[in-house]
């Protein structure tokens, strides 16, 4: 599988995910815009930022997220702990469905972090890419 990074848009030969800060402008090719931080988002912000789904349960544990907010240089640790949480969590089948959805249409994962390359959405994308390598469309 070939993965290219173009302006923080990751395209693989199969699935298409975009990673954006939630305040970045919505574009026609964003597809479904999913908030994946472990905290909620207000209705006003949701409407203003054109968030189509709030899937906070796919985010990292709040304690890990708070740790990362205080230690932005600890991305590798954050990512490893978050991936372990996802792998052992109850949402594996739903995450596979998210990958299958991205095979058919674009999905934009929205984050609130300051670093466009090291944030919750990027870490989730990396997990989904690894998951994609082990699943096949039915």
Phi, psi and omega in degrees: 000134179258129177240129178239146178251116180228102179056039180062032170244123180256126176240133172248175177295341183246293189263153178237117175235141171247147177243123180219153168289144186297339178271354176295148182301142174285141178236154182303328182269012177294330185067217179289128180255113189246122173279122184237012175290154184284000177249157181287178178226138183294156180300319180299313179295321179301315179291315182298321184267003178056046177281122182270332179217142174249110182240057183300334180291348173272352179283173179288165173303144183303320180298320178292318179299316178295320178300314181295324177301324181276339183231068184298341177279356182265033184302317183298318177295312179305310181300314181297315180293319179295316178297320177297318177300315180294318183294326182264355185278176184277000188254017183302314180296320179294323177293323175298319178297324177297318176297315179300321178298320180291343175288335184257331183206159182291147175227133176249122177267123185257135179232169178244005184290163180278334184262119183292344182251347184227088185205178182301316182295319178296316179297319178295317178303315181299320177295315181297324177295319177294320179296320181300326181295339184253001180240159179228137176301143181277000000 
